Amino acid sequence: MVPDRGTWQLTAGAAVVGLALAAAAVAAAGPWDNGQRKAEREHAAALGRTGGADHQVTGRGREAAEAPGPAPAPSAPGVLSAARAPSMPAVAPAALADALGPLLAAPGLGPLRTASVVDAATGEQLYGRGAGTAMVPASTVKIATAAAVLSATGPAHRIPTRVVATPDFRAVTLVGGGDPTLDLPRMRTLADRTAKALRDRGVTTVRLSYDASLYRGPVIHPIGAGNDNIAPVTALMVNAGRLDDSTEGAAPRSADPAGDAARAFVGLLSQHGVNTESGPARARPRRRGPPSPPPTRRRSRYSSSGC
C-alpha cells in the first residue's frame, strides 16, 4: 500500500500538538502533588493487590500475587474495537526527539519527566524518555471515556439542559442532561427563553422544580471524600460546581451543585419578572423511556445545548 502522506502529516502533527498542549497546561498549573492527585495515590494504595493478564510485572507470575511489593493492576474489558493500522510511513525517531525534547524540558512538568511514543501498528517505540521509570498515572481514564462517548454519539452530539412545563405553564422543571460545560451565560440564555415563553402566556408566577436524576449510583467517589476540589457527580450543575469566579484549576466546589444551579435559575427568572412560589424543589425521578423530543422550533426556545 502506498503511504498516505497527508495522513502521516496529520497524525504526526496531532501528536506533537497534543503533547504541546499537555505540556503547556502542566507548565501553567505546576506539578499537582496534593489535592486530588494525593487522594488518588492514597486510594490506590488502600486497595487490595490483585492480578491482571495485561499488567503482569516482569519476573512475577500469578503465583506470586501475595509476594511483597507492588502487584499488577486488574485487567479491564475492552471499550472500543482495535483501531485499524494507519496507512503512514515510519516517523523518524530523531524528528520526534527534536519536536518533543524541548516540550518535555518545561520546568512546570516537575523534576521527573517521562514520555513514550509507540507505533500503534507495530508496537515499536519511536521515542522514549524514562519510559521504563515507574510513575503515578495521570487522570487518563477520561481519555477512554471521551473516546467511547464520541464513538457512540458522534462529535456533533449536544447535551441538552431543558426546561419543561405543565400544560397550564404554572409549573416548570429544570432538567439536567449531564452537561459539565454549562456556564452562567448559557443558563441566562435558557432563563431568557423560558421567561419569554411564560410571559407570552400571561404567567408571572410558577412552581419551579429541578430534575437531576439522569445519573445513577454514588455521587462521590472515595477519592473525593474530604476534597473540596471535587464536586458531587450530578446531571445538573453550573460552572462545574465552582464556588468562585475561576474557570480552571483547583477551586472550592459546591456540595449541592444541582440545587445551586436551580437557585441560580430562580434568580435569573426573577430578573425578567417571573417569580416562584417558593424555593426550587427537587423533582421526583421520572421513568425514562425512549426519548420523544419536541419539535426543533420548540426545543430551540426552551433548551440550552452544550458540547
C-alpha positions as CSV (number, residue, x, y, z in Angstrom):
1,M,0.0,0.0,0.0
2,V,1.3,3.4,-0.9
3,P,1.7,5.6,2.3
4,D,-0.7,8.4,2.5
5,R,1.5,11.5,3.1
6,G,-1.5,13.6,4.3
7,T,-2.4,11.0,6.9
8,W,1.2,10.8,8.2
9,Q,1.4,14.6,8.4
10,L,-1.9,14.8,10.2
11,T,-1.0,12.1,12.7
12,A,2.4,13.4,13.5
13,G,1.1,16.9,13.8
14,A,-1.7,15.9,16.1
15,A,0.8,14.0,18.4
16,V,3.1,17.0,18.6
17,V,0.2,19.5,19.2
18,G,-1.4,17.2,21.8
19,L,1.9,16.9,23.7
20,A,2.4,20.7,23.4
21,L,-1.0,21.4,24.8
22,A,-0.4,19.0,27.7
23,A,3.0,20.4,28.5
24,A,1.7,24.0,28.4
25,A,-1.2,23.1,30.7
26,V,1.0,21.4,33.2
27,A,3.6,24.2,33.0
28,A,1.0,26.8,33.8
29,A,-0.5,24.8,36.7
30,G,2.7,23.3,38.1
31,P,3.0,19.8,39.5
32,W,-0.1,18.7,41.3
33,D,1.4,16.9,44.3
34,N,-1.5,17.4,46.7
35,G,-5.3,17.6,46.5
36,Q,-6.9,15.1,44.1
37,R,-3.7,13.5,42.9
38,K,-2.7,12.8,46.5
39,A,-6.1,11.4,47.2
40,E,-5.8,9.1,44.1
41,R,-2.5,7.8,45.4
42,E,-3.8,7.1,48.8
43,H,-7.0,5.4,47.5
44,A,-4.9,3.2,45.2
45,A,-2.6,2.2,48.0
46,A,-5.5,1.3,50.2
47,L,-6.9,-1.2,47.7
48,G,-6.1,-4.9,47.9
49,R,-3.5,-6.2,45.4
50,T,-5.0,-8.1,42.5
51,G,-3.5,-9.5,39.3
52,G,-4.3,-8.9,35.7
53,A,-3.4,-10.7,32.5
54,D,-2.4,-7.4,30.8
55,H,-0.4,-6.0,33.7
56,Q,2.0,-8.7,35.0
57,V,5.2,-7.4,36.4
58,T,8.3,-8.9,34.8
59,G,9.6,-11.9,36.8
60,R,6.3,-12.3,38.7
61,G,3.5,-14.6,37.7
62,R,0.1,-15.1,39.2
63,E,1.5,-17.4,41.8
64,A,3.5,-14.5,43.2
65,A,0.4,-12.4,43.8
66,E,0.8,-12.5,47.5
67,A,4.5,-11.8,47.5
68,P,5.8,-8.5,49.0
69,G,5.9,-5.5,46.7
70,P,3.6,-3.9,44.2
71,A,1.1,-6.1,42.5
72,P,-0.2,-5.7,38.9
73,A,-3.5,-4.0,38.3
74,P,-6.5,-6.0,37.2
75,S,-7.3,-6.2,33.5
76,A,-10.5,-4.5,32.3
77,P,-12.7,-5.4,29.4
78,G,-12.2,-3.5,26.1
79,V,-14.3,-0.4,25.4
80,L,-13.6,0.1,21.7
81,S,-12.6,-2.2,19.0
82,A,-9.0,-2.1,17.9
83,A,-8.1,0.7,15.5
84,R,-7.1,-0.3,12.0
85,A,-3.4,0.0,11.3
86,P,-2.8,3.5,9.9
87,S,-1.5,3.9,6.4
88,M,1.6,6.0,7.0
89,P,5.3,5.8,6.8
90,A,7.5,5.4,9.8
91,V,8.3,8.6,11.7
92,A,11.9,9.3,12.1
93,P,12.8,9.0,15.9
94,A,15.2,11.9,15.5
95,A,12.4,14.1,14.3
96,L,10.3,13.1,17.3
97,A,13.1,13.8,19.7
98,D,13.7,17.3,18.1
99,A,10.0,18.1,18.5
100,L,9.3,16.6,21.9
101,G,12.5,17.2,23.7
102,P,12.0,21.0,24.2
103,L,8.4,20.4,25.4
104,L,9.5,17.9,28.0
105,A,12.2,20.3,29.2
106,A,9.5,22.7,30.5
107,P,10.2,23.3,34.3
108,G,6.5,23.2,35.0
109,L,6.5,19.5,34.4
110,G,8.3,18.9,37.6
111,P,11.7,17.3,38.3
112,L,10.9,13.9,36.8
113,R,9.5,13.8,33.2
114,T,8.9,10.6,31.2
115,A,7.4,10.0,27.8
116,S,6.9,7.2,25.3
117,V,5.7,7.3,21.7
118,V,4.8,3.9,20.2
119,D,3.9,2.9,16.7
120,A,0.3,1.6,17.2
121,A,0.7,-0.7,14.2
122,T,4.0,-2.4,15.0
123,G,4.4,-1.8,18.8
124,E,7.8,-0.2,18.1
125,Q,8.9,2.5,20.4
126,L,9.7,5.6,18.3
127,Y,10.7,7.9,21.2
128,G,11.3,7.3,24.8
129,R,12.5,9.4,27.8
130,G,12.5,7.5,31.0
131,A,9.9,5.1,29.5
132,G,10.8,2.4,32.0
133,T,10.5,4.6,35.0
134,A,7.6,3.7,37.3
135,M,5.3,6.8,37.6
136,V,2.0,7.6,39.3
137,P,-0.5,7.6,36.4
138,A,-2.3,10.8,35.5
139,S,-6.1,11.1,35.1
140,T,-6.1,9.2,31.8
141,V,-9.4,7.4,32.2
142,K,-11.2,10.5,30.9
143,I,-9.4,9.9,27.5
144,A,-11.0,6.4,27.2
145,T,-14.3,7.8,28.4
146,A,-14.3,10.6,25.8
147,A,-13.3,8.2,23.1
148,A,-16.2,5.9,24.0
149,V,-18.7,8.8,24.0
150,L,-17.5,10.1,20.7
151,S,-17.7,6.7,19.2
152,A,-21.2,6.1,20.5
153,T,-22.8,9.5,19.8
154,G,-20.6,11.2,17.2
155,P,-18.8,14.6,17.5
156,A,-21.9,16.6,16.6
157,H,-23.9,15.4,19.6
158,R,-25.1,18.0,22.1
159,I,-26.0,17.5,25.7
160,P,-29.2,19.5,26.4
161,T,-30.3,21.2,29.6
162,R,-34.0,21.7,29.2
163,V,-37.0,23.4,30.9
164,V,-40.3,21.5,30.6
165,A,-43.7,22.9,31.6
166,T,-47.0,21.5,32.7
167,P,-49.9,22.1,30.2
168,D,-51.0,25.2,32.1
169,F,-47.5,26.5,32.4
170,R,-47.9,27.1,36.1
171,A,-45.1,24.7,37.0
172,V,-41.8,24.2,35.2
173,T,-38.9,21.8,35.7
174,L,-35.3,22.4,35.0
175,V,-33.9,19.1,33.6
176,G,-30.2,18.4,33.7
177,G,-28.9,16.4,30.8
178,G,-25.3,15.9,32.2
179,D,-23.6,18.9,30.5
180,P,-20.5,19.7,32.6
181,T,-19.7,22.8,30.5
182,L,-22.9,24.6,31.3
183,D,-22.0,28.1,32.5
184,L,-23.9,31.1,33.7
185,P,-24.1,32.9,30.3
186,R,-25.9,29.8,28.8
187,M,-28.0,29.4,31.8
188,R,-29.0,33.1,31.4
189,T,-30.0,32.4,27.8
190,L,-32.1,29.5,28.9
191,A,-33.8,31.7,31.6
192,D,-34.4,34.4,29.0
193,R,-36.2,32.0,26.7
194,T,-38.2,30.4,29.5
195,A,-39.3,33.8,30.9
196,K,-40.4,35.0,27.5
197,A,-42.5,31.8,26.9
198,L,-44.1,32.2,30.3
199,R,-44.9,35.9,29.9
200,D,-46.3,35.3,26.4
201,R,-48.9,33.2,28.2
202,G,-49.6,35.7,30.9
203,V,-47.7,33.7,33.6
204,T,-45.5,35.6,36.0
205,T,-45.5,33.2,39.0
206,V,-44.6,29.5,38.7
207,R,-43.6,26.5,40.8
208,L,-40.1,25.5,40.0
209,S,-38.5,22.1,40.5
210,Y,-35.3,20.6,39.2
211,D,-34.6,17.1,37.9
212,A,-31.0,15.8,38.2
213,S,-32.0,12.1,38.2
214,L,-30.3,11.2,34.9
215,Y,-27.3,9.6,36.7
216,R,-27.4,6.6,39.0
217,G,-25.0,5.4,41.6
218,P,-22.8,7.2,44.2
219,V,-22.3,10.9,43.7
220,I,-19.0,11.0,45.5
221,H,-16.0,8.8,44.5
222,P,-14.0,7.5,47.5
223,I,-11.1,9.8,46.5
224,G,-13.4,12.8,46.7
225,A,-14.3,12.4,50.3
226,G,-13.0,15.5,52.2
227,N,-11.6,17.0,49.0
228,D,-13.4,20.3,48.4
229,N,-12.0,20.5,44.8
230,I,-14.2,17.6,43.7
231,A,-18.0,18.3,43.4
232,P,-20.6,15.6,43.6
233,V,-21.4,13.9,40.2
234,T,-24.7,15.2,39.1
235,A,-26.6,15.7,35.8
236,L,-27.2,19.4,36.6
237,M,-24.5,21.9,37.6
238,V,-23.3,25.4,36.6
239,N,-19.6,26.3,36.2
240,A,-18.7,22.8,37.2
241,G,-19.9,23.5,40.7
242,R,-17.2,26.1,41.3
243,L,-17.9,28.5,44.2
244,D,-15.7,31.3,43.0
245,D,-15.2,33.1,39.7
246,S,-12.5,30.8,38.4
247,T,-12.8,28.8,35.2
248,E,-9.9,26.4,35.5
249,G,-7.6,24.9,38.1
250,A,-8.4,23.9,41.7
251,A,-11.3,25.6,43.3
252,P,-13.8,25.1,46.2
253,R,-16.8,23.2,44.9
254,S,-20.5,23.1,45.8
255,A,-21.8,20.3,48.0
256,D,-25.1,20.6,46.2
257,P,-24.4,21.7,42.6
258,A,-27.9,20.7,41.3
259,G,-29.6,22.8,44.0
260,D,-27.3,25.7,43.4
261,A,-28.0,25.6,39.7
262,A,-31.7,25.6,40.3
263,R,-31.4,28.6,42.7
264,A,-29.3,30.5,40.2
265,F,-32.1,29.8,37.6
266,V,-34.7,31.2,40.0
267,G,-32.6,34.4,40.3
268,L,-32.3,34.7,36.5
269,L,-36.1,34.3,36.1
270,S,-36.8,36.9,38.7
271,Q,-34.7,39.4,36.7
272,H,-37.4,39.0,33.9
273,G,-40.3,39.5,36.2
274,V,-41.1,35.8,36.7
275,N,-41.3,34.8,40.3
276,T,-41.5,31.4,42.0
277,E,-44.0,30.4,44.7
278,S,-41.2,29.0,46.8
279,G,-37.6,27.9,46.6
280,P,-36.9,25.2,43.9
281,A,-37.7,21.7,44.9
282,R,-36.1,18.5,43.7
283,A,-38.4,16.8,41.3
284,R,-39.4,13.1,41.7
285,P,-37.3,10.9,39.4
286,R,-39.1,10.2,36.2
287,R,-39.4,6.9,34.5
288,R,-37.1,7.2,31.5
289,G,-38.0,5.5,28.2
290,P,-37.3,6.2,24.6
291,P,-37.0,10.0,24.2
292,S,-39.8,11.9,22.5
293,P,-38.2,15.3,21.7
294,P,-40.3,18.3,21.0
295,P,-40.2,20.0,17.5
296,T,-36.9,21.7,16.7
297,R,-38.6,25.1,17.0
298,R,-39.8,24.5,20.5
299,R,-36.6,22.8,21.6
300,S,-34.5,25.8,20.4
301,R,-36.7,28.0,22.6
302,Y,-36.5,26.0,25.8
303,S,-33.2,24.2,25.8
304,S,-29.6,25.0,26.1
305,S,-27.2,22.5,24.5
306,G,-23.6,22.0,25.5
307,C,-20.7,20.1,23.9
